[in-house]
Amino acid sequence: MPDSRPMPANDAADGDDVDVALMHRIAEGDERAFRQLVERHQNAVVGTVARMLNDPTEAEDIAQLAFLRVWKHAKRWRPDAKFTTYLFTITRNLVFNETRRRSRRKEVSTDEREEDSGFQMSAETRHEPQEEAMKLEMHQQIDRAISTLPEAQRTAVILYSYESMPYEDIAKVLKTSVSSVKSLLFRARTTLRERLASYMAE
């Protein structure tokens, strides 16, 4: 995994000020403010859940649950940390619960899983240029490899590499130290390089 990360589109401090203002309005029952908050963060939450579960079909449902919890607990929320840290903590807990639920039920067949996670997407790229199809396949391979990581490593990688979240905020989401986050990322990158090595060599 590359160490370089894209810079957020807008300044994090300014963005958090907007979120805090919206949360104060949501605490008063302002539905319009809630819709604005959802619009600001929905794509990030859905994308994060999809990568953590390697299951885009469940991502929107879990994201919806995350935002419903934000609405439900808005009156009790305090800006002790960035709103995004709070939001991704809720998201991580919901994903963890879903993972536990899946581990207790009978697993779907390998054929069904492969169809859900790759076949249909590959079919959509049949008429795309070869380079785009190869790029899509690479992203799918990376997402599958990430989904096999232990839960804490998977969360750290996704929040750091895809959501550009700093170590300190990831540590709060995972309820651990910054040094532990760095260790999680190091172990995750090592594992991903090993698992993707054969694919990259093809």
Phi, psi and chi 1 to 4 in degrees:
 res  aa     phi    psi   chi1   chi2   chi3   chi4
   1 MET       -  134.2  -65.9  -70.2  -65.3      -
   2 PRO   -69.3  147.5   24.7  -33.4      -      -
   3 ASP   -81.4  -27.1  -70.9  -23.3      -      -
   4 SER   -73.1  141.0   58.6      -      -      -
   5 ARG  -127.5  148.6  -64.1  179.5  -65.0  157.4
   6 PRO   -68.2  143.3   25.0  -34.3      -      -
   7 MET   -74.6  142.3  -67.0  -62.8  -67.4      -
   8 PRO   -58.0  149.9  -22.7   32.4      -      -
   9 ALA   -64.6  -35.7      -      -      -      -
  10 ASN  -126.5  158.3   54.2  -14.0      -      -
  11 ASP   -59.8  132.1 -176.5   79.7      -      -
  12 ALA   -62.0  -40.2      -      -      -      -
  13 ALA   -64.0  -47.1      -      -      -      -
  14 ASP   -61.4  -41.4  -69.5  -15.1      -      -
  15 GLY   -62.2  -39.9      -      -      -      -
  16 ASP   -68.6  -35.1 -164.2   55.2      -      -
  17 ASP   -59.8  -40.9  -71.9  -16.9      -      -
  18 VAL   -63.9  -44.9  173.0      -      -      -
  19 ASP   -61.6  -42.4  -68.1  -27.1      -      -
  20 VAL   -62.4  -44.4  170.0      -      -      -
  21 ALA   -61.6  -42.0      -      -      -      -
  22 LEU   -65.2  -40.3  -71.3  172.0      -      -
  23 MET   -64.4  -36.6  -77.6  -63.3  -72.2      -
  24 HIS   -63.1  -39.9  -74.2  -43.3      -      -
  25 ARG   -69.4  -37.8  -70.8  166.1   53.3 -168.1
  26 ILE   -64.2  -36.9  -67.8  168.1      -      -
  27 ALA   -61.2  -24.0      -      -      -      -
  28 GLU   -92.7    5.0  -62.7  172.9   -4.3      -
  29 GLY    90.3   19.0      -      -      -      -
  30 ASP   -79.0  103.7 -170.8  -28.6      -      -
  31 GLU   -69.9  -31.8  -66.0 -176.4    6.3      -
  32 ARG   -65.0  -40.8 -178.3 -179.7  177.5 -172.6
  33 ALA   -63.2  -38.1      -      -      -      -
  34 PHE   -63.6  -43.8  179.2   64.5      -      -
  35 ARG   -61.7  -38.9  -72.7 -165.0  -63.3  -89.3
  36 GLN   -64.7  -40.2  -70.0  175.7  -23.1      -
  37 LEU   -64.7  -42.8 -169.4   77.6      -      -
  38 VAL   -61.0  -44.3  171.4      -      -      -
  39 GLU   -62.0  -34.3  -71.2  172.1    0.3      -
  40 ARG   -68.2  -35.1  -77.0  172.1   58.5   80.0
  41 HIS  -122.0   -2.8  -60.1  -70.0      -      -
  42 GLN   -59.6  -47.1 -174.6  173.2   32.1      -
  43 ASN   -61.2  -40.5  -71.5  -17.7      -      -
  44 ALA   -65.5  -42.8      -      -      -      -
  45 VAL   -68.1  -46.0  173.8      -      -      -
  46 VAL   -60.3  -45.0  169.7      -      -      -
  47 GLY   -62.5  -40.9      -      -      -      -
  48 THR   -64.6  -46.0  -64.4      -      -      -
  49 VAL   -63.9  -42.2  175.2      -      -      -
  50 ALA   -59.2  -40.7      -      -      -      -
  51 ARG   -74.4  -36.1  -70.1 -173.5  177.1   94.4
  52 MET   -68.0  -36.2  -70.4  179.0   73.9      -
  53 LEU   -97.8  -11.5  -67.5  176.5      -      -
  54 ASN    51.6   43.4 -165.4   29.3      -      -
  55 ASP  -150.5   87.1 -173.3   -8.0      -      -
  56 PRO   -59.5  -26.4  -21.3   33.0      -      -
  57 THR   -68.6  -27.3   59.8      -      -      -
  58 GLU   -90.4  -16.3  -69.1  -77.0  -11.7      -
  59 ALA   -61.3  -45.2      -      -      -      -
  60 GLU   -66.1  -37.4  -69.5 -170.1   11.6      -
  61 ASP   -64.8  -43.7  -70.5  -18.4      -      -
  62 ILE   -70.2  -37.5  -67.9  178.2      -      -
  63 ALA   -60.8  -41.2      -      -      -      -
  64 GLN   -61.6  -41.4 -165.4  171.9   48.9      -
  65 LEU   -62.4  -39.5  -75.5  175.6      -      -
  66 ALA   -61.7  -45.5      -      -      -      -
  67 PHE   -70.2  -32.4  -74.5  112.2      -      -
  68 LEU   -64.2  -35.8  -74.7  174.6      -      -
  69 ARG   -67.7  -37.4  -71.6 -163.2  178.3 -175.6
  70 VAL   -60.0  -46.1  169.0      -      -      -
  71 TRP   -62.0  -45.7  171.0  -94.8      -      -
  72 LYS   -64.0  -37.4 -178.2  177.8  178.9 -179.4
  73 HIS  -104.1   12.7  -60.2  -62.8      -      -
  74 ALA   -57.7  -37.1      -      -      -      -
  75 LYS   -67.0  -28.0  -70.2 -175.8  177.9  179.9
  76 ARG   -91.6  -11.0  -69.3 -173.4  -68.6  174.2
  77 TRP   -69.7  139.6  177.7   77.8      -      -
  78 ARG  -128.6  139.1  -62.5  -69.3  179.8  -89.7
  79 PRO   -75.8   55.0   28.3  -34.5      -      -
  80 ASP   -74.3  -24.3  -60.3  -36.7      -      -
  81 ALA  -138.2  174.8      -      -      -      -
  82 LYS   -59.3  146.8  -69.3  178.8 -177.5  175.8
  83 PHE   -60.0  -39.1  169.7   75.2      -      -
  84 THR   -62.8  -33.4   48.6      -      -      -
  85 THR   -63.5  -44.3  -57.0      -      -      -
  86 TYR   -60.9  -45.9  171.3   70.1      -      -
  87 LEU   -64.0  -44.5  176.4   59.7      -      -
  88 PHE   -75.4  -21.3  -79.0  109.9      -      -
  89 THR   -66.9  -45.5  -60.4      -      -      -
  90 ILE   -59.7  -45.8  -67.1  174.3      -      -
  91 THR   -60.5  -46.2  -57.7      -      -      -
  92 ARG   -61.1  -41.7 -178.0 -116.1  178.9  174.1
  93 ASN   -64.6  -40.1  -69.4  -21.6      -      -
  94 LEU   -65.9  -40.7  -71.9  170.2      -      -
  95 VAL   -64.5  -41.6  169.6      -      -      -
  96 PHE   -60.6  -43.1 -179.9   66.7      -      -
  97 ASN   -63.1  -40.7  -68.8  -19.7      -      -
  98 GLU   -65.8  -40.0  172.9   64.2   13.7      -
  99 THR   -62.5  -42.3  -58.1      -      -      -
 100 ARG   -64.5  -41.0  -72.1  176.0   59.4 -168.3
 101 ARG   -61.8  -42.0 -175.5 -178.3   71.0   82.7
 102 ARG   -65.9  -36.0  -70.7 -177.2  175.8 -164.5
 103 SER   -68.7  -22.6   69.3      -      -      -
 104 ARG   -87.2  -20.9  -71.5 -165.2  -61.1  -95.9
 105 ARG   -97.7  168.2   75.7 -177.6 -176.3 -171.0
 106 LYS   -66.5  130.9 -176.2  178.6  178.9 -179.5
 107 GLU   -71.5  145.2  -70.3  -68.9  -30.4      -
 108 VAL   -68.4  159.9  -63.6      -      -      -
 109 SER   -67.0  156.5   70.2      -      -      -
 110 THR   -59.8  -39.3  -57.9      -      -      -
 111 ASP   -61.7  -44.4  -70.2  -17.5      -      -
 112 GLU   -64.4  -40.0  -72.7  173.1  -23.0      -
 113 ARG   -66.1  -42.5 -169.6  179.3  -56.9  117.0
 114 GLU   -64.1  -38.2  -73.4  177.4   -6.3      -
 115 GLU   -64.9  -44.3 -178.1  177.4  -10.9      -
 116 ASP   -67.6  -36.5  -70.9  -19.7      -      -
 117 SER   -93.4  -15.5   63.6      -      -      -
 118 GLY  -145.7  -36.9      -      -      -      -
 119 PHE   -62.0  -47.8  178.5   76.9      -      -
 120 GLN   -64.8  -40.2  -68.4  175.7  -19.4      -
 121 MET   -65.2  -39.2  -67.5 -178.5   69.3      -
 122 SER   -64.1  -38.0  -62.7      -      -      -
 123 ALA   -62.5  -34.5      -      -      -      -
 124 GLU   -68.9  -16.7  -68.2  170.2    2.7      -
 125 THR   -99.8    4.9   66.1      -      -      -
 126 ARG   -58.5  -33.7  -73.3  174.5 -175.1  165.0
 127 HIS  -100.5    8.2  -58.6  -64.7      -      -
 128 GLU   -87.0  161.7  -67.6  179.7    1.0      -
 129 PRO   -58.0  150.5  -24.3   33.2      -      -
 130 GLN   -57.8  -38.5 -175.8  177.2    3.4      -
 131 GLU   -62.0  -41.9 -176.5  178.8  -12.5      -
 132 GLU   -66.1  -39.2  -71.4  -59.7  -45.0      -
 133 ALA   -64.5  -40.4      -      -      -      -
 134 MET   -66.6  -37.9  -70.2  176.1   63.8      -
 135 LYS   -65.1  -41.7 -168.9  179.0  -62.4 -176.6
 136 LEU   -64.1  -42.4  176.2   59.2      -      -
 137 GLU   -62.5  -39.6 -176.2  179.0   -4.9      -
 138 MET   -60.7  -45.9  167.1   67.7   80.1      -
 139 HIS   -62.3  -38.4  -74.0  -53.7      -      -
 140 GLN   -64.5  -41.6  -69.7  175.3   -8.4      -
 141 GLN   -63.4  -41.5  -69.4  -71.8  -18.5      -
 142 ILE   -64.5  -45.2  -67.8  171.8      -      -
 143 ASP   -62.1  -39.9  -74.4  -13.8      -      -
 144 ARG   -65.7  -40.8  -72.9 -179.5 -171.4  134.7
 145 ALA   -64.7  -41.2      -      -      -      -
 146 ILE   -62.3  -39.0  -70.8  173.6      -      -
 147 SER   -66.0  -17.9   72.7      -      -      -
 148 THR   -88.5   -8.1   65.3      -      -      -
 149 LEU   -70.2  155.3  -66.8  171.0      -      -
 150 PRO   -56.2  152.5  -24.1   33.4      -      -
 151 GLU   -54.7  -45.1 -167.0 -100.7  -13.9      -
 152 ALA   -66.5  -42.3      -      -      -      -
 153 GLN   -63.7  -43.6  -70.4 -176.9   30.5      -
 154 ARG   -60.0  -45.4 -174.6  167.1   70.4 -112.7
 155 THR   -63.2  -44.6  -57.0      -      -      -
 156 ALA   -61.0  -45.2      -      -      -      -
 157 VAL   -62.6  -45.9  166.2      -      -      -
 158 ILE   -66.4  -45.1  -68.5  168.0      -      -
 159 LEU   -67.3  -36.4  -66.5 -178.9      -      -
 160 TYR   -76.6  -50.0 -176.0   84.7      -      -
 161 SER   -82.7  -32.5  -61.3      -      -      -
 162 TYR  -102.9  -31.8  -69.0   93.1      -      -
 163 GLU  -105.9    1.3  -59.3  -55.1  -32.7      -
 164 SER    54.6   34.4  -59.2      -      -      -
 165 MET   -82.1  133.7 -170.6  174.2  -77.2      -
 166 PRO   -69.7  161.3   22.6  -31.0      -      -
 167 TYR   -52.8  -42.8  -63.8  128.4      -      -
 168 GLU   -61.4  -41.2  -68.0   78.5    8.6      -
 169 ASP   -72.4  -37.6  -68.3  -10.9      -      -
 170 ILE   -62.3  -40.1  -62.7  172.4      -      -
 171 ALA   -59.4  -38.2      -      -      -      -
 172 LYS   -69.3  -40.2  -69.4  174.7 -177.3  174.7
 173 VAL   -62.0  -42.3  170.5      -      -      -
 174 LEU   -88.5   -3.7  -65.9  176.5      -      -
 175 LYS    56.0   51.2  -64.8 -179.4  173.0   60.9
 176 THR  -143.3 -170.3 -171.5      -      -      -
 177 SER   -95.7  163.6   64.5      -      -      -
 178 VAL   -62.4  -40.6  169.4      -      -      -
 179 SER   -63.1  -35.6   60.7      -      -      -
 180 SER   -67.1  -38.3  -67.2      -      -      -
 181 VAL   -61.5  -45.5  169.6      -      -      -
 182 LYS   -61.3  -39.1  -67.9  179.6  179.1  178.7
 183 SER   -66.2  -41.8  177.7      -      -      -
 184 LEU   -60.2  -43.9  -72.6  168.7      -      -
 185 LEU   -65.8  -40.4  -72.6  168.8      -      -
 186 PHE   -62.5  -47.2  176.8   79.5      -      -
 187 ARG   -65.4  -38.4  -64.6 -158.1  -58.2  -86.8
 188 ALA   -64.5  -44.8      -      -      -      -
 189 ARG   -62.9  -40.6  -70.6 -167.2 -171.0  103.9
 190 THR   -61.1  -45.6  -59.6      -      -      -
 191 THR   -64.1  -43.6  -59.3      -      -      -
 192 LEU   -64.3  -40.8  -70.5  172.8      -      -
 193 ARG   -60.2  -42.0  -72.6 -168.8 -171.1  100.9
 194 GLU   -66.3  -43.4  -69.1  172.8   -5.3      -
 195 ARG   -72.8  -26.8  -67.9  179.6 -179.7  171.4
 196 LEU   -95.8   -5.3  -67.5  168.6      -      -
 197 ALA   -60.5  -45.1      -      -      -      -
 198 SER   -66.0  -37.5   59.5      -      -      -
 199 TYR   -67.1  -43.9  176.8   78.2      -      -
 200 MET   -65.0  -27.5  -62.4  -66.5  -70.3      -
 201 ALA   -78.8  -15.2      -      -      -      -
 202 GLU   -69.0      -  -68.4  178.6   -1.8      -
